[in-house]
Amino acid sequence: MVFPSQTPNVQIATAGEALIDLIQEADGRLRPCDGGAVYNLTRALGLQGVGTLYLNPLSRDRFGRGLAEGIARAGVRLALPEPVHQPTSLAVVSVDEVGKASYSFYRDGVADREVDATRLDAACAAQPGLRVVVTGCLALVAEDSHKYLPWLQSQREAGRLVVVDANLRPAIVPDMPAYRASVLAALNLADLIKVSDDDLVLLGFDHPDPLLAARALLEKTPARWIAVTLGARGAALINRDGTTWRAVESQPVNVADTVGAGDCFLAGLLVALLDRPAMQNIDRAAQLQLNGDDIEAMLAHAIASASLCVMRTGCQPPTRDAVQGRLAQGRPVTA
């Protein structure tokens, strides 16, 4: 596969699912779209100009070839450019009357699960400029914890910033307690956690105020920050010491659907983080210190990224220019 000549040096490595979303139309037909939370995040990072390495293999089938083309168009590199014979994962997506998506998954014996901790570590070790690793969503199922947890631990020990997006999908598992325990084990290896208000409830942190629930989760882990998405109510970033910044969109958002919204939010958050001097002037993640200006810039960029996503059908991540253009028209209001 040929990558664009302007592809920047790798700063972020992502690991997790790449699948096809079969989105149910009003007439009952299923429309295939490239998807998967980690795949969406990966493309969103690449489209915003961040050097990104996707660590999981893709299938040689028609869907897998399409996923690979999407990766290439975003300027993302594949750690395993040779396709594998296993089929591509599938998800059937239903969208309700307010545009909220629900999912059913078909993921036995599929391409993106053909990974192990040793190969993940080796791919990361080959990237001297790597600063951040990210995983989440379907990679956090209990059956795959032996693949991803040792990798997260080794990346943390190597001084890289570990980011985990809980992004729970209860429809995929028969054993919710085991799934919850596996997700919490991954969150305990993170420097930065991302959750939604729905995730908090599924993890057992069901305080009526999701920010208090998020603080309770943060206290149960060694993570330094937790980002909370709140749908139309915006988002928040909470520091280890309890300091909380909250932001909400200041411009109209005409929602087509919410597919990929959280993935584009997290991409925007990480893009802005990598732009901050606080991130550029450190050798190890433990040295990172974020001030109010850093966090406000991160939240603004993240919310604008998510808003542009939800205004289009399916996950169509915005470019950096599109995000900056929206911010120029009006930044999210912070508090």
N, C-alpha and C positions, 0 to 999 in steps of 0.2 A: 504494500500500500504506500502511496506517495503522500507525504504530509506537506502542507504549505511551507514555503521557504522561510516565512516570517514567524513560524512557530517559536515562541519564547522558551527559554530554559525552564525546565520543570521546577515548580515551587510547591505544587500540591499533588498528592497521589490519592486517588479514590478507589474504594473497594466495596463491591456489593452488586446488586442485581441490575441487569439490563434485560428488558423484556418488551413484549408487544402488548400495549393496551388495546383491547377490543372494546371500543366505546359504543354503547348501545344508543342508536338513534331513535327518534320519536316513532318511526315506523317499525322498530324492532330489529332493524339490520345492525350488524356490528361493523364498525369502521376501524381498521387497524391503524394504530399510531405508535411510533417509537416511544418507549417509556421505561418505567422503573425509577424509583426515587433517586438512586445513586447515579444511574445513567443520566437522568434529567439534570441533576446537580453538576455532573461532569461536563455536559454540553454547555450548561449555563456559565460555568467558570471559563471554559474555552472561548465562548462567544464574547466574554468580557475581557479577553486578552490575557488571562492568567495561564502560564505554562502548566498544563495538567496532564497527568499520566493516569490512564485507566488500567487497573491491575487485573481484571477478570477476563477470561477468554470469551469470545463470541462464536456463535455457530456458523457452519458453512451453509446452512439452509438460507432460503430467500429472505426470511426475516432477519437472520444474523447478518447477511450482506447489507441489508438496509441499515441496521444499527451501526455497522462499521462505517458506512458512508456518512451517517450523521456525525459520528465521532470525528471523521476526517474533516468534514465541512466546518466543524467548530474549532479546528486546529489542535485537537487533543491527540496525544500519542497513546498507542496501545502497547502495554508491556508485553503482550502476547499477540503479535500481528498475524500469526498463522491461525486460521479458524479451526475449530474442533468439530467432531462429527455429531456430538450431542445436539438435540434440538433447542430452539429458543424458548425461553419461558413465556407463558401467556398469562394475561390478567383480563378478566371481563369487568368492565367499568360501567356502573349505572350512575346516572346523574339525576338528582331529584329536582323538584320545581324551583329551588333557590340556587341550583348550580353546584351543590355539594356532591362529591363523588364517593361511591362505595365500591369495594373490590372483591372479586373472587379469583383465586390464583390456581395455576396449573404448573407445578415446578418440580416434579420428580424426574431425576436423570437428565437435567438440563445443563446447557453449556456454561452459564455464568457461575454455577456452583462447583465447577471443576477446578478448584483452587486448594492450596494448603498453605500453612503458615511459613514453611521454608521458602516456597516460591515467592510469596508476598514480600518476605524480608529481603530476598535476593534482589528483587526488582527495585525495591526502595534503596538498597545499598548502592545500586548502580547509578543513582542520581545524586551527585554531590551538592546540588543546590536545593534539594528537597527540604521544605520547612514545615509543611503541614500534611497530616494524613487524616482522611475522613472516611467514615463508614456509617452504617445505620440501616434502618428499615428491615428488609428481608434478610440481610446478612446477620441479624441479631437473633434468628431463631435458634432454639436450643440445639438442634441437630447439627448446626454449623459452628457452634461456639468454639470447638477445638481448632477450627481454622483461623478464626479472627481474633480471639482473645489473646493467644500467644503473640500474634503479630502486633496487636495494639500495645501489649506490654513492652515488647522490644523496641517499638518506635518511641514510646515514652522514655525508655531508658537511653535512647539515642539522642534525646533532647529535642525531638520534633513536637510540634503542637498537635495534640490528639483531639479531634473533634468527632463527636458521636451524635447523630440525629436519631432520637428514639423512634419516632414515626411508626408507631405500632400499627400492625395490621392483624387484628384478632381473627379475621376470617381464614387466615392461612394455617392456624394451629389447632389441634385437637386438645392440647394440654396447656391451658392459659397460665397456670402457676409456673410451669417450667419455662414458658416463653418469657413471662415477667421476670423470673430470676435471671435468665440469660441476658435480657436487656439491661437489668440493673448491674450485672457483672461488667458489661461493656461500659456503662456510664461511670463505673468506679475506676475506669482507666482513662477517663477523658479529662482534658484541661478545660474544654468548652463543650457544654451540653446544649442541644437544641431540642425543645419539646413544643407541642401544641397544648392548648387547654384540654383537648380530648385525651392526649397521651397521658397527662397527669392523672386523670380519672382512672384510666386503664392500669396505671402503675400503682394505684391505691392511694394517691395523694389527692383526695377529693374535697378539699376545703372549698366552700362556696366562692372564695376569692382565689382565682388561679395564681395570682402572684404570691400569695401566702403558701399555696400548695407547692409552687416552684421553689420557694425558699426552703421549705421542709425537705424537698428532694435534694436540693443542693447541699444541705447540712448532712445528708446521708452518704455523700460522696466526697472525695478529695478535690473535685473539680473547682476551678477558680471563677468560672462564669457560667450562667445559664441564660439562654435566650428563649423567650416564650412568645409564640405567635398566638394571637387572640382573634383571628378573623377580621371582621370589619372594625373591631375595636383596636386594631393596631398591633403593636408588639412591645416587648420590654426586654431589657438586659439587666441582669442582677449580678452584682459583684459578691464575692465570697463574704465580705463584711456586711452584707445586707443592703448596701446602697443600690437603689433601683432607678433606672432611667426608662421612661416610657415614651413612645411616639405613636402618632396616629396620622393617617393620610390627610392632607389638607386639600386635595383635589378630588373631583368626582371620579368614581371608579364604576364603570358599567361592566358587571360581571357576566362573562360568557360561561365559564365554569372554573372550578378551583383546582383542576388537575395540574400538579406541578407547582402550585403556589408556594408551598413550604420549601421546596427544593430551590426555587429561584430566590426566595428570601435568604436561605442559608448561603447560596452562592454570592448574593450581593453583600452579605455581612462579611464574608471572607475576602472578597475583592477589596472592599474598603479597608479591612484590617491590614492586608498586605501593602496597601498604599500609605499606611500611617508610619511616620518616623519611628514610633515606639516599636514597631515590628521589624523595621529595616535595620535597626542598630543593635540587634541582639544576636548571640550565638546559639542560645538554647532557650526553649520555651519557658523555662522556669524564671528567666530574666524579664519576661514581658510584664510591663506595667501599663495599664490603660487609664487615661484620665477622662474627664467628662467630655471634652472635645472629641476625643477618639471615639467614644461610645456613641455620641450623637451623630457623628459622621457615618458610623457603621450602621446604625438603625435607619438613618435616612436613606442610605443607598440600598439597604435590604428591603425596605418597604416599597421603594420605587420599583425595584426589580420584581417584587411579587405582584404589585399592581399592574404592571405592564403584562405580566403573564396571564392574570385572570381575565383580562379584557379580550383574550383570544381563545378560541376553542382548542382544547388539548394543551399539552405543555409545549409552548413555543417561546423559549427563553429569549429575553431581549439582549441586544448588544450593549456594550458600555456607552456608546454614543447615545443610544435611545434612553438609557437610564439617566445620563447626564442632562439630556434634553428635558426629561420630565422634571428633574430636580431644578433646572433653571426656571421652569414655569411655576414652581412652588414646592418648597420642601415640606416634608412631614413635620407636624407640630410636636415638639418634645416637651416633657415635663419631668 
